[in-house]
């Protein structure tokens, strides 16, 4: 599949690149996408939630009143969950939310997501660029030239580029990653994917293993 290469002003450079049909034009597997996104979101959870139970509350363990004859329910300790300040019954405990997913399923999910974006014509290829110094206004100008100023965009670089990353960091609707950080969730969460020329070889190599 041939795709025109744009410059940072949004103009065609006259060159075209060949995107692998095995990555950008497969029949999307919705279940693989679901599994990969579910795993990604699960891994964002810290799992550090914790409430103190009866045995962890500081306080006396003496019996606060006699067993019988009070006319009320028996009570053994001020730390009882039925009292204010007592322990919590069946409270949350730390939990590991990580999930296992086979590498082949993850690759299939990412290829499916890229194929969906290709069908939606939401992927563009831009020639590699850099900034002399990090400037957000320069990155905003590129977004305007590409028609992405009001859309959630994902820029995929071939190698880490501190100038481009720092220039985009203050923009809520734009994210800059390298091809090794590409995930199904990030692909689907963006309205438009901007692939820099230098990232294409890495993407196709990683997903065709």
KEKE-3310 file (N, C-alpha, C; in steps of 0.2 Angstrom, whole numbers, plus 5000, padded with zeros to 4 digits):
npx = (5004:5004:5008:5008:5021:5022:5028:5033:5025:5013:5013:5014:5028:5032:5037:5033:5029:5030:5018:5017:5006:5003:5003:4996:4985:4976:4963:4954:4955:4944:4942:4955:4960:4951:4956:4969:4968:4961:4971:4980:4974:4971:4984:4987:4982:4986:4984:4985:4976:4969:4961:4960:4958:4949:4959:4970:4967:4971:4969:4960:4958:4950:4935:4921:4909:4898:4893:4879:4863:4862:4853:4856:4865:4878:4895:4912:4924:4931:4936:4927:4919:4906:4906:4909:4924:4930:4937:4936:4924:4928:4936:4945:4960:4978:4981:4987:4985:4989:4989:4991:4996:4998:5012:5010:4996:4996:5003:4995:4984:4989:4992:4979:4973:4980:4976:4963:4964:4970:4960:4950:4957:4965:4979:4994:5009:5024:5039:5055:5058:5066:5070:5079:5079:5069:5053:5036:5028:5032:5030:5016:5013:5016:5006:4995:4998:4996:4983:4979:4976:4965:4963:4965:4981:4994:5011:5023:5039:5055:5067:5071:5068:5073:5070:5059:5050:5050:5044:5031:5026:5018:5006:4989:4982:4991:5003:5019:5028:5040:5043:5044:5036:5023:5006:4991:4981:4985:4985:4971:4966:4969:4964:4971:4985:5002:5015:5032:5044:5056:5051:5044:5051:5055:5042:5036:5045:5045:5031:5031:5037)
npy = (4994:5010:5026:5044:5054:5067:5084:5095:5105:5101:5098:5088:5078:5073:5060:5043:5030:5013:5004:4990:4977:4967:4973:4985:4982:4972:4960:4966:4960:4960:4954:4952:4965:4969:4962:4966:4980:4979:4973:4983:4994:4988:4986:4999:5001:5004:4996:4997:4999:4999:4995:4997:4983:4974:4969:4977:4990:5003:5002:4998:4981:4976:4970:4979:4980:4971:4954:4950:4956:4970:4973:4976:4972:4960:4965:4964:4972:4988:4990:4984:4981:4987:4998:5016:5021:5009:4993:4989:4980:4966:4974:4983:4975:4976:4972:4963:4968:4964:4956:4942:4941:4933:4936:4935:4938:4951:4957:4955:4962:4975:4977:4975:4987:4997:4994:4997:5011:5014:5011:5021:5031:5038:5039:5046:5049:5057:5066:5064:5076:5089:5100:5114:5119:5115:5120:5124:5131:5130:5116:5117:5124:5115:5105:5113:5115:5102:5100:5096:5103:5103:5090:5074:5068:5056:5055:5046:5041:5036:5035:5040:5057:5071:5085:5086:5079:5086:5098:5095:5091:5099:5099:5094:5086:5080:5067:5061:5047:5033:5020:5008:5010:5009:5005:4996:5003:5016:5019:5017:5027:5039:5052:5054:5047:5050:5045:5046:5045:5038:5029:5019:5007:5001:4999:4989:4979:4975:4971:4960:4949)
npz = (5000:4995:5001:5002:5007:5018:5021:5036:5034:5029:5016:5001:4998:4986:4987:4990:5002:5005:5014:5024:5020:5028:5041:5041:5034:5037:5042:5054:5071:5083:5096:5100:5101:5111:5122:5123:5126:5138:5146:5146:5152:5165:5170:5173:5185:5202:5213:5227:5236:5253:5268:5286:5296:5309:5317:5315:5320:5332:5349:5364:5370:5379:5387:5384:5391:5402:5398:5399:5403:5400:5391:5378:5363:5364:5367:5363:5361:5359:5346:5337:5322:5322:5329:5329:5322:5323:5316:5298:5290:5279:5271:5257:5250:5247:5229:5215:5199:5187:5171:5160:5144:5128:5117:5103:5102:5107:5097:5086:5090:5089:5076:5071:5076:5070:5057:5057:5059:5047:5038:5042:5037:5045:5047:5044:5035:5039:5035:5043:5057:5067:5081:5084:5096:5111:5108:5111:5103:5090:5088:5089:5078:5068:5070:5066:5053:5048:5050:5063:5075:5083:5087:5094:5094:5089:5089:5081:5083:5076:5084:5100:5103:5111:5109:5101:5109:5121:5116:5114:5126:5134:5129:5129:5120:5112:5109:5110:5105:5104:5092:5098:5109:5105:5107:5108:5114:5114:5101:5097:5105:5100:5088:5076:5068:5067:5058:5058:5045:5049:5058:5053:5048:5060:5066:5058:5058:5072:5073:5064:5068)
capx = (5000:5008:5006:5012:5025:5021:5033:5030:5020:5007:5013:5017:5035:5033:5039:5029:5032:5026:5016:5016:4999:5003:5003:4992:4979:4974:4956:4955:4952:4941:4943:4962:4960:4948:4961:4975:4966:4959:4977:4984:4970:4972:4991:4987:4980:4992:4982:4988:4970:4969:4958:4962:4953:4949:4966:4975:4965:4974:4964:4960:4955:4946:4928:4918:4903:4896:4890:4872:4859:4862:4847:4858:4869:4885:4901:4919:4930:4930:4938:4922:4917:4900:4907:4913:4932:4932:4939:4931:4923:4929:4939:4950:4967:4982:4980:4990:4980:4992:4986:4996:4993:5003:5015:5007:4990:4997:5005:4989:4979:4992:4991:4972:4971:4983:4972:4957:4965:4971:4953:4947:4961:4968:4986:4998:5017:5028:5046:5058:5060:5069:5070:5085:5078:5062:5048:5030:5024:5035:5026:5009:5013:5016:4999:4991:5000:4994:4976:4977:4976:4959:4961:4970:4986:4999:5016:5027:5046:5059:5071:5069:5070:5071:5068:5052:5046:5049:5040:5024:5024:5013:5000:4985:4979:4996:5008:5025:5031:5044:5040:5044:5031:5017:5002:4984:4977:4987:4983:4964:4964:4971:4960:4975:4992:5007:5021:5038:5047:5060:5048:5041:5054:5054:5035:5035:5050:5042:5025:5031:5042)
capy = (5000:5016:5032:5049:5057:5074:5088:5097:5110:5097:5097:5082:5079:5069:5053:5038:5024:5007:5001:4983:4975:4963:4977:4990:4981:4965:4960:4967:4955:4964:4951:4953:4972:4970:4959:4970:4986:4977:4972:4989:4997:4984:4988:5006:5001:5002:4990:4999:5001:4996:4998:4993:4978:4974:4967:4983:4996:5004:5003:4992:4975:4974:4969:4986:4980:4964:4950:4949:4960:4977:4975:4978:4967:4959:4968:4962:4976:4995:4989:4980:4985:4990:5005:5021:5021:5002:4991:4989:4973:4964:4980:4982:4974:4976:4967:4964:4968:4962:4951:4939:4940:4931:4941:4935:4941:4958:4959:4955:4968:4982:4977:4976:4994:5001:4993:5001:5018:5015:5011:5027:5037:5043:5038:5050:5048:5064:5066:5066:5083:5090:5107:5117:5120:5113:5126:5122:5135:5126:5110:5119:5126:5108:5103:5117:5113:5095:5100:5092:5107:5102:5083:5070:5065:5052:5055:5040:5043:5031:5035:5046:5064:5075:5091:5085:5077:5092:5103:5093:5089:5103:5099:5089:5082:5077:5063:5059:5041:5030:5014:5003:5011:5009:5001:4996:5008:5023:5019:5019:5033:5045:5053:5053:5044:5053:5041:5048:5040:5034:5024:5013:5000:4998:4996:4983:4974:4973:4967:4955:4944)
capz = (5000:4994:5005:5001:5012:5019:5025:5042:5032:5027:5008:4998:4996:4980:4988:4993:5005:5005:5020:5024:5020:5034:5047:5040:5030:5039:5044:5062:5076:5088:5102:5102:5103:5118:5127:5124:5129:5145:5150:5147:5158:5171:5172:5175:5192:5207:5218:5234:5241:5259:5274:5292:5299:5316:5321:5314:5323:5338:5354:5369:5368:5385:5385:5386:5395:5403:5393:5399:5407:5398:5386:5371:5360:5368:5363:5366:5360:5356:5339:5334:5316:5322:5332:5325:5323:5323:5310:5293:5288:5272:5267:5251:5252:5241:5224:5209:5194:5180:5167:5156:5137:5124:5113:5097:5103:5107:5090:5082:5092:5087:5069:5070:5078:5064:5051:5058:5058:5040:5035:5043:5034:5050:5047:5039:5036:5038:5035:5050:5058:5073:5083:5086:5104:5112:5108:5110:5098:5084:5088:5088:5071:5064:5071:5062:5046:5047:5052:5069:5081:5087:5087:5098:5089:5092:5084:5082:5081:5075:5089:5105:5101:5116:5106:5099:5115:5126:5113:5114:5133:5137:5125:5132:5115:5108:5113:5106:5108:5099:5089:5103:5114:5102:5110:5105:5118:5112:5094:5097:5109:5096:5082:5070:5070:5063:5058:5055:5041:5053:5063:5049:5048:5067:5068:5054:5061:5078:5072:5059:5071)
cpx = (5004:5004:5011:5015:5024:5027:5029:5025:5014:5007:5016:5024:5037:5035:5033:5032:5027:5024:5014:5008:4998:5002:4997:4985:4976:4966:4956:4951:4950:4942:4950:4963:4957:4953:4967:4974:4964:4966:4980:4980:4971:4979:4992:4985:4986:4990:4984:4982:4970:4965:4960:4956:4953:4955:4971:4973:4969:4969:4964:4956:4950:4939:4924:4912:4902:4892:4882:4869:4859:4856:4849:4862:4876:4890:4907:4924:4928:4932:4933:4920:4910:4900:4911:4920:4934:4934:4934:4930:4924:4932:4943:4957:4971:4981:4984:4985:4983:4989:4991:4992:4999:5006:5011:5000:4991:4999:4999:4984:4982:4991:4983:4970:4974:4979:4966:4958:4967:4964:4949:4951:4964:4975:4989:5006:5020:5035:5049:5059:5063:5069:5077:5085:5071:5058:5041:5026:5026:5031:5018:5008:5013:5009:4994:4992:4997:4986:4974:4977:4970:4958:4967:4974:4991:5005:5021:5034:5050:5064:5069:5072:5068:5068:5060:5047:5045:5044:5033:5022:5019:5006:4996:4983:4984:5001:5013:5028:5036:5041:5039:5039:5024:5013:4995:4980:4979:4985:4975:4962:4965:4966:4964:4982:4996:5013:5026:5041:5052:5057:5045:5044:5054:5047:5034:5039:5047:5036:5025:5036:5038)
cpy = (5006:5022:5038:5052:5065:5078:5091:5103:5107:5097:5091:5083:5076:5062:5049:5033:5019:5004:4994:4981:4970:4966:4982:4989:4974:4966:4961:4962:4959:4961:4952:4960:4973:4967:4963:4977:4984:4976:4978:4993:4994:4986:4995:5007:5000:4997:4991:5000:4997:4999:4994:4989:4978:4973:4972:4989:4997:5005:4997:4986:4972:4974:4975:4986:4972:4960:4950:4955:4968:4978:4976:4972:4966:4963:4966:4967:4983:4995:4986:4984:4989:4997:5010:5021:5013:4999:4990:4981:4971:4970:4978:4980:4975:4970:4968:4963:4966:4956:4948:4939:4938:4936:4941:4938:4949:4961:4960:4960:4974:4982:4978:4984:4998:5000:4996:5008:5019:5015:5018:5033:5041:5042:5042:5049:5055:5062:5067:5073:5083:5098:5108:5117:5118:5120:5123:5125:5132:5120:5111:5121:5120:5105:5107:5116:5107:5095:5096:5096:5106:5094:5080:5067:5061:5052:5050:5041:5036:5030:5041:5052:5069:5082:5091:5083:5082:5097:5101:5091:5093:5103:5093:5084:5079:5073:5061:5052:5038:5023:5009:5004:5011:5004:5001:5002:5015:5024:5021:5025:5040:5046:5052:5051:5047:5049:5045:5043:5035:5028:5018:5007:4997:4995:4990:4977:4971:4969:4961:4949:4937)
cpz = (5000:4998:5004:5007:5012:5022:5031:5040:5029:5019:5006:4996:4989:4980:4991:4996:5005:5012:5020:5025:5026:5041:5046:5036:5031:5041:5052:5066:5082:5095:5104:5104:5110:5123:5128:5128:5137:5149:5151:5152:5165:5174:5174:5183:5197:5212:5225:5239:5247:5264:5280:5294:5306:5320:5320:5317:5330:5343:5359:5367:5374:5383:5388:5391:5397:5398:5393:5403:5405:5393:5379:5369:5364:5363:5367:5366:5357:5348:5335:5328:5317:5326:5328:5327:5323:5316:5304:5291:5280:5268:5261:5254:5246:5236:5218:5203:5187:5177:5162:5149:5132:5119:5106:5097:5103:5100:5085:5083:5089:5079:5067:5071:5072:5058:5051:5056:5050:5036:5036:5040:5039:5052:5042:5040:5034:5039:5042:5051:5065:5074:5085:5094:5105:5112:5107:5104:5091:5083:5086:5080:5066:5064:5067:5055:5044:5048:5058:5075:5085:5088:5091:5093:5093:5087:5086:5079:5080:5081:5094:5103:5107:5114:5105:5105:5120:5123:5113:5121:5136:5134:5127:5126:5110:5112:5108:5109:5102:5097:5094:5109:5112:5105:5107:5108:5115:5105:5093:5101:5105:5090:5076:5073:5065:5063:5054:5051:5044:5057:5059:5049:5055:5068:5064:5056:5067:5078:5067:5062:5071)
residu = (UNK:UNK:UNK:UNK:UNK:UNK:UNK:UNK:UNK:UNK:UNK:UNK:UNK:UNK:UNK:UNK:UNK:UNK:UNK:UNK:UNK:UNK:UNK:UNK:UNK:UNK:UNK:UNK:UNK:UNK:UNK:UNK:UNK:UNK:UNK:UNK:UNK:UNK:UNK:UNK:UNK:UNK:UNK:UNK:UNK:UNK:UNK:UNK:UNK:UNK:UNK:UNK:UNK:UNK:UNK:UNK:UNK:UNK:UNK:UNK:UNK:UNK:UNK:UNK:UNK:UNK:UNK:UNK:UNK:UNK:UNK:UNK:UNK:UNK:UNK:UNK:UNK:UNK:UNK:UNK:UNK:UNK:UNK:UNK:UNK:UNK:UNK:UNK:UNK:UNK:UNK:UNK:UNK:UNK:UNK:UNK:UNK:UNK:UNK:UNK:UNK:UNK:UNK:UNK:UNK:UNK:UNK:UNK:UNK:UNK:UNK:UNK:UNK:UNK:UNK:UNK:UNK:UNK:UNK:UNK:UNK:UNK:UNK:UNK:UNK:UNK:UNK:UNK:UNK:UNK:UNK:UNK:UNK:UNK:UNK:UNK:UNK:UNK:UNK:UNK:UNK:UNK:UNK:UNK:UNK:UNK:UNK:UNK:UNK:UNK:UNK:UNK:UNK:UNK:UNK:UNK:UNK:UNK:UNK:UNK:UNK:UNK:UNK:UNK:UNK:UNK:UNK:UNK:UNK:UNK:UNK:UNK:UNK:UNK:UNK:UNK:UNK:UNK:UNK:UNK:UNK:UNK:UNK:UNK:UNK:UNK:UNK:UNK:UNK:UNK:UNK:UNK:UNK:UNK:UNK:UNK:UNK:UNK:UNK:UNK:UNK:UNK:UNK:UNK:UNK:UNK:UNK:UNK:UNK)
# end
